[in-house]
Each structure stands twice: as C-alpha cells, then as structure tokens.
C-alpha cells in the first residue's frame, strides 16, 4: 500500500508546484484593471507591463514595449474633469506639426457606445510637447519629434470621465495601435 501511495503523493506535489508556478506567472503579468472605482474592467494587451504610476494623479500605468530602437510607450489611466472637447483640444495643443499646419486637421476622432458608456477615441501625431513631471508640474516641456498618441475618454453614466492615454514614438504606437483599440473596445461592466 505504501508503495502505491508514494507515486500518487509525488504526482500531487508536482501538480501543486506547477499550479503555484502558473499562478505566479499570471500574477507577474497583470493585465486586467478597472476604472470608475471598479465599475468597469479592461484588459491590457499581452506584453504590456503594469508599472507604478510616475504621477500621483495617474491611477494605473503600463509600460509598452518599444519597436526597434525607439523608446517604449506609456499608457496611463486617470479620472478627470472638463468637457470632452476641452480635453481633446488640450491634447491637440500638446502636438505641433512639422509643416506648420493645424494638428486638429490631421487628427482623427471617433465616438463609440460601449458598456453603457460614451467613449471618444482620439488619434493624433506630430511633435509632442512632453511634460515629464505631468501637465500641472510647471516644468519645461521636452519636444519629441515623430510621436503619436491614442487616447480614449470613457464617460461613465455615474462615475465621471476616465482617460486612457497611450503615447510614444510613432513606430511604437503603430505597432500596438490595434492592441490599444481592442483593449478599449473590450470595456465591460465589472463582473460581466
């Protein structure tokens, strides 16, 4: 009887250890996150790494793998106020065009209805006026040529607006653009 139990116990131990390792791997690759105090959930694309926010006003932040020699991208999530148009106009103001044309004429916007929310998507590119300390830190802007931003303003019915902003070098953003859109379009009420 003891001889029969030993292999069974060994097999159980291997399965338990494998399960713990798998759970650890999942914990190391946290991609699911919520907005609006947990009312809605999204899942970041594979390969995006959740990192501690660089700013106190950012609720969730992901580092996005770079394309080639380009710098990595950054995706931030935060609740904020102001009208949708005022925020879109502010984002346009963070970019200039090398040919001197108006950024808003080169940008695109699209509005969707997702999980009972109105979602405004923005795609803008050009020379980005980066504020490394955040828009309210009062620091010096750093001009970053050939940058692109994909953003979404999620207007929830009861919890206010939430901003998802993904920006970085144009090549990096282009590589992950479909992943960002799929993440936003996958917005669901938490628990669904």
C-alpha positions in Angstrom: 0.0 0.0 0.0 2.8 2.4 0.9 4.5 1.7 -2.5 1.3 2.8 -4.3 0.8 5.9 -2.2 4.3 7.3 -2.8 3.9 7.8 -6.6 0.4 9.3 -6.0 1.8 11.8 -3.4 4.7 12.7 -5.7 2.3 13.3 -8.6 0.1 15.6 -6.3 3.2 17.5 -5.2 4.2 18.1 -8.8 0.7 19.3 -9.8 0.5 21.6 -6.8 4.0 23.1 -7.6 3.1 23.6 -11.2 -0.1 25.3 -10.2 1.7 27.7 -7.9 4.3 28.5 -10.6 1.4 29.1 -13.1 -0.3 31.4 -10.6 2.9 33.3 -10.0 3.4 33.7 -13.8 -0.1 35.1 -14.1 0.5 37.4 -11.1 3.7 38.7 -12.7 1.8 39.5 -15.9 -1.1 41.5 -14.5 -3.1 42.9 -17.4 -6.6 43.3 -16.1 -7.5 46.6 -14.5 -10.6 48.5 -13.6 -11.8 52.1 -13.8 -14.6 54.1 -12.2 -13.9 52.6 -8.7 -14.1 49.1 -10.1 -17.3 49.6 -12.1 -15.7 48.8 -15.4 -12.9 46.4 -16.4 -10.4 46.3 -19.3 -7.5 44.0 -20.2 -4.3 45.4 -21.5 -2.6 43.7 -24.4 -0.1 40.9 -23.9 3.4 42.2 -23.3 2.3 45.4 -21.7 3.7 45.6 -18.2 1.8 47.3 -15.3 4.2 49.7 -13.5 3.9 52.1 -10.6 2.4 55.4 -11.8 5.0 58.2 -12.4 2.5 60.8 -11.2 0.1 60.8 -8.2 -2.9 61.7 -10.5 -2.4 58.6 -12.6 -4.4 55.6 -11.3 -3.0 52.8 -13.5 0.1 52.8 -15.8 1.6 50.4 -18.3 5.0 50.4 -20.0 4.5 49.4 -23.6 7.4 47.5 -25.4 9.3 49.6 -28.0 9.6 49.0 -31.7 13.2 48.7 -32.8 15.4 51.3 -31.3 12.5 53.6 -30.3 11.7 54.4 -26.7 8.9 52.4 -25.0 5.4 53.7 -24.9 3.4 54.8 -21.9 -0.3 54.1 -21.2 -1.9 56.0 -18.3 -5.4 55.8 -16.8 -6.9 58.5 -14.7 -10.2 60.1 -13.8 -10.5 63.7 -14.7 -12.9 66.6 -15.3 -13.7 69.0 -18.0 -15.7 68.6 -21.2 -14.7 66.0 -23.8 -13.9 68.7 -26.3 -11.8 70.8 -23.9 -9.7 67.7 -23.2 -9.4 66.8 -26.9 -8.4 70.4 -27.7 -5.8 70.2 -24.9 -4.3 67.0 -26.4 -4.2 68.7 -29.8 -2.3 71.6 -28.1 0.4 69.1 -26.9 1.4 68.5 -30.6 2.7 70.7 -33.3 3.1 69.7 -37.0 6.5 69.9 -38.8 4.8 71.6 -41.7 3.1 74.3 -39.5 -0.4 73.0 -40.2 -3.1 72.7 -37.5 -2.9 69.5 -35.5 -6.6 69.1 -35.2 -6.8 69.0 -39.1 -4.6 65.9 -39.1 -6.0 64.1 -36.0 -9.0 61.8 -36.1 -11.7 61.3 -33.5 -14.4 58.6 -33.3 -17.3 58.1 -30.8 -18.5 54.7 -29.7 -21.1 53.3 -27.2 -19.5 50.6 -25.0 -20.9 49.0 -21.8 -23.4 51.9 -21.4 -20.6 54.5 -21.7 -19.8 57.0 -24.4 -16.2 56.6 -25.5 -14.4 59.2 -27.6 -11.3 57.9 -29.3 -8.5 60.3 -30.5 -5.5 59.6 -32.7 -3.0 62.4 -33.0 0.6 62.6 -34.2 3.4 65.1 -34.7 6.0 66.8 -32.4 4.9 66.0 -28.9 5.5 68.6 -26.1 6.2 66.1 -23.3 5.9 67.3 -19.7 7.9 64.7 -17.8 6.6 65.9 -14.4 3.0 66.0 -15.6 0.9 68.7 -17.1 0.5 70.6 -13.8 4.1 70.3 -12.5 5.2 73.5 -14.2 8.3 72.0 -15.6 10.0 72.6 -19.0 8.4 70.8 -22.0 10.6 68.4 -24.0 9.9 68.3 -27.7 9.7 64.7 -29.1 9.5 64.5 -32.9 7.5 61.8 -34.6 5.4 60.9 -31.6 1.8 59.7 -31.6 -1.0 59.5 -29.1 -4.0 57.2 -29.0 -6.5 58.2 -26.3 -9.9 57.3 -25.1 -12.3 59.3 -22.9 -14.7 57.0 -21.2 -17.8 58.9 -20.0 -19.4 56.6 -17.4 -23.1 57.1 -16.5 -22.5 57.7 -12.8 -18.7 57.8 -12.0 -17.5 60.7 -14.2 -14.9 60.5 -17.1 -11.8 58.4 -17.3 -8.9 59.0 -19.6 -6.8 56.3 -21.2 -3.8 57.8 -22.9 -1.2 55.8 -24.9 1.7 57.7 -26.3 5.3 57.2 -27.5 7.4 57.2 -30.7 5.3 56.8 -33.8 6.7 53.3 -34.6 6.0 52.0 -31.1 2.4 53.3 -31.1 1.8 52.0 -34.6 2.9 48.5 -33.5 0.5 48.5 -30.6 -2.4 50.5 -32.0 -4.6 47.5 -32.7 -4.0 46.2 -29.1 -5.0 49.6 -27.6 -8.2 49.7 -29.7 -9.1 46.1 -28.8 -8.5 46.9 -25.1 -10.8 49.9 -25.2 -13.4 48.1 -27.3 -13.3 45.3 -24.7 -14.6 47.6 -22.0 -17.2 45.8 -19.9 -19.1 46.4 -16.7 -17.1 44.7 -13.9 -18.2 41.1 -13.2 -19.5 40.6 -16.8 
